[in-house]
Amino acid sequence: MLKNFFSNSQPTEEHLPKEHLLMLVDGELPTKDASRAREHLETCWTCRGDLEKVENTISQFIEFRNKVQIPLSPSPPRKWDRFNAELIAVKEEVNTPKRPWLDFPTSHHFNCGSE
């Protein structure tokens, strides 16, 4: 991923791609690449500024979502009122072990030759 970027040990004017900065913030960059990226950020003011912009954009999006999008979004339809309860009931039904021998009718008595 970042091999070409980090393989050159001489000083360079190359910077971390914006996608890699986002992956770094999200924790999606492989450990080795993340370590190299952090090392680069220690000495590169340009990339450090770009990283701050990425983090600020994420913060602004979350603030917009919490203050505007969620409050202005319509409530779900009425049929969704019981959705969680129905989902839990289905989960319990699926997780309940099937024991067909317990469903055997108890009203039948079998004569085993003792009469």
N, C-alpha and C positions, 0 to 999 in steps of 0.2 A: 504494500500500500504506500508507505512513505519511504520505501527503500531507496528509491532514486533521490529523493530529497535529502536523506540523511547519509547516503553513501559518500557524498563529496565532503571530505574533511577540511577542505580549504574554505576560507571565508567567502560567502556568496551573498548576493542580494536577493536570493530566493526567500519566499515567505510561505508560511503554512497556508494551504488552500482553505477557504471558508468552510467547505464541507468537513474538513478534518477538525476544524475548531469546534464545529457543532457536535461532531462525534465525540470529541474530547469532553465537552461540557455534559453530554448525555451519558458518558461512561461507556460508549460503544467502540472506542478506539482500542485495538489490541494493546495489551500491557506494555510491550516493548515499544510500540509506536507512541503510546501515551507518555511514556517516560522520556523519550526523545523530544516529543513536542513540548513538554514542560521545560526541558533543558533549553530548548530553543527560545521559549518564551522568556526565560530569565535574561536573555541578552538582546532580544529583538523588540524594540518599542513599537514598531509598526504592527507586529502580530499581537502584541499585548493589547494594543488599542482595538484591533479587530476582535479579539476575544471579548473585550469589555462590551463592544457593540452587540455581539451575539448574545451575551448574558443580559444586557439591557433590553434587547428585543424580546427575549423570552419572558422577562419580568413584565414588560408592557403587555404582551399577549395575555398572560395570566391575569393581570389586573383588569384588562378589557373583558375577559371572559367572566370574571367574578363580579364586576360592577355593572356591566352592560348586557352581555349576551345571556347570562343565566337569569337575571331579573326580568328581562324582556321576552324571554322564551315562553311560549304558551305552555300551560300545564298539559300533561298527557291526557288522552281521552279517558272518560269515566271507566271504560272496561279495564283500564290499567290499574285501577284502585286495588284490586285483589291479586295483581300479578305476582308480587313477592310471596304471598301466602300460597298461591297455586304452584309456584316454582318449588317452594319448600315441600309441599305435599308430593309432588312428582319425584323429587329427590329422595324422600323417605320411602316412597313406593319402590323405586329402583334399588335402593340400598337394603330393603327388607329381604332377607333370604327366603327363597321359596322352599316350603316344606310340604310337599303334597301329602305326605303321610299324616299330617296333622288335620288335613281337610277331609279325612275319611269319615263317612257318616257314622255316628255313634249309636244311631237308633237300630242298627242291624246287630242281631245277636247270632252268633254262629254256634251250631251244635257240633261239638267235637266228640260226640259219642258218649257223653256222660249221662245222657237221658235214657 
